[in-house]
């Protein structure tokens, strides 16, 4: 294993691989670390939060909002949504996902596995993938490891995710094992279908339900396949918070330190802090953008619901000292009005703030690790976030 | 009459009136002119198009979009909508409409007359105003000249519109006369309720249906009342285009040249050109913003419907040489995708383009008048706009 890593690092240094990862600071007493991840479309700093751009757009925002105000360094695109509409072939003909949506920085695409799994009655899992009906028009599709790799190749993302099955919660030990074993077979097929190349990195995904030994078995299988990064899937699927953290605890000591670690679909600001503390470098979640559209706004002191009548005459911004466009220019009273009046600008200003908050929180995390005060930052943040009501 | 104007101009020059209007260039062979209108919150150049910001927001856009990309110099707010939600008292407590919505340039507010008139069965016209039920919650309200002036005073707009009745179309001569006469009585009450002051200008509104003599009678009545500007209402209410232009033709020679002329709720790009040609300085219309949300985009060569399948692989912008953010960054293929996928960004990028197109068209109009080539510009534009299909 160590030989493979050593070789990888040498080849990376020669510029022929699509990803190089450098650890800048390591918390001496735990797993938290900061790093630098270089990809085909640019370099990002970790730990990082990736805004979700499902249908070739982060809902309501332009690329300029994302770069200039939110300072997002990488965004996520959804293979399932893009394959159905406008279609991978169309995006390829239009120059790939970056050019199509006007985004010049790195993009990570998921495999579509989670979305088709979420379709419930509309999908049937087979040995080589999933047969499903489109939620848009009922048309029949098939998506497996080979198809997912081919679609993500057409999209041209910087980071491609392996196609896996998200193990349901709850699942028996036997269900979780067979689901995990299928995902490991599919992971191998993905690596074969998308071999090492100069532009697209491929991440394998650890499964195993809520069973620490299955999780570790899956991690070792993934780490043996020489992916450019390690993702942890099947979390944040309805399990209690302490079970999720227990899975991260079970994996943290065994994660290959030389590769980036990505926990998928997580989570609240507190979850991000807990994840960093367990060695996670990358996060994505629809929560900040989806909740924004529902009027829920994040602050260091917890969430606020902007439709609440108490904000009717409140001239203060969402969060004091926040440097986002929304907080610099508008009062809670105005944001409440926009939400109540169902104005389009409500979604936009709220999304701007929430994604700025998430990305800026990661910037503060990186700074704390850099300045060797991670434990203090973590404890102060969690105490303040969980124990204040505003 | 001339004495009054002369006095007005002198007082304006002393800075004690809320509006000064200076004509910069006059087309020697017609009514078209360019000018400079100074208001409490800044100076605007005419002819001008005013984007509509109904509920204290131009739908989907921020003030920064409006100033930096669209280069809007003044926007319009709707008294009817704002009085119902969030309420004039709340806006006054929050520092007025400018501060509430973060817009530092001039604002014109309408009187609410047109909106309550549009309520149909929900309203009853009485001698002193209109009793109506809110379209939001059915609550009962009363709005007349006094109430409208008081609400617009609380909103703090730079230009206040008189409260009038929009004469329905079609209307008999007798109906149009009595409606016009009521509007003239109400106009006097508005001038009394909002006397000359240092911050808010008041515009009177000409009515009279589609009867040239009633229109001229109304114009003379309005011009006798010493409003700071002259508006023409009751157009673009379903009448054929040539009837609308005939009314503007009937008024053009009689409009007080020293005051700004505003035709309300008009219209298409071609209507704006026809209006300028008849001495109109100011326009507002929901068309560019509302049509944008429906996928209709304006160009010099007519309208395009972005949902059309022929744009699926079209890598060109909406309009070549357009300098708006949308055209500089995105293809028709991407805009079509956003529209079909019902993405929030679709409304925003489309609105950005359409409002930029309207405001930039007025900039080109001013330049043509300035460079003494108005007739050529007008003829070329109308020929190109009406005779091309794209």
Interface residues (C-beta under 8 A of the other chain):
Chain A: X55 X56 X57 X59 X60 X61 X62 X63 X64 X85 X86 X90 X93 X94 X95 X100 X101 X102 X312 X313 X315 X325 X329 X330 X331 X333 X334 X337 X338 X340 X341 X343 X344 X345 X347 X348 X349
Chain B: X55 X56 X57 X59 X60 X61 X62 X63 X64 X85 X86 X90 X93 X94 X95 X100 X101 X102 X312 X313 X315 X325 X329 X330 X331 X333 X334 X337 X338 X340 X341 X343 X344 X345 X347 X348 X349
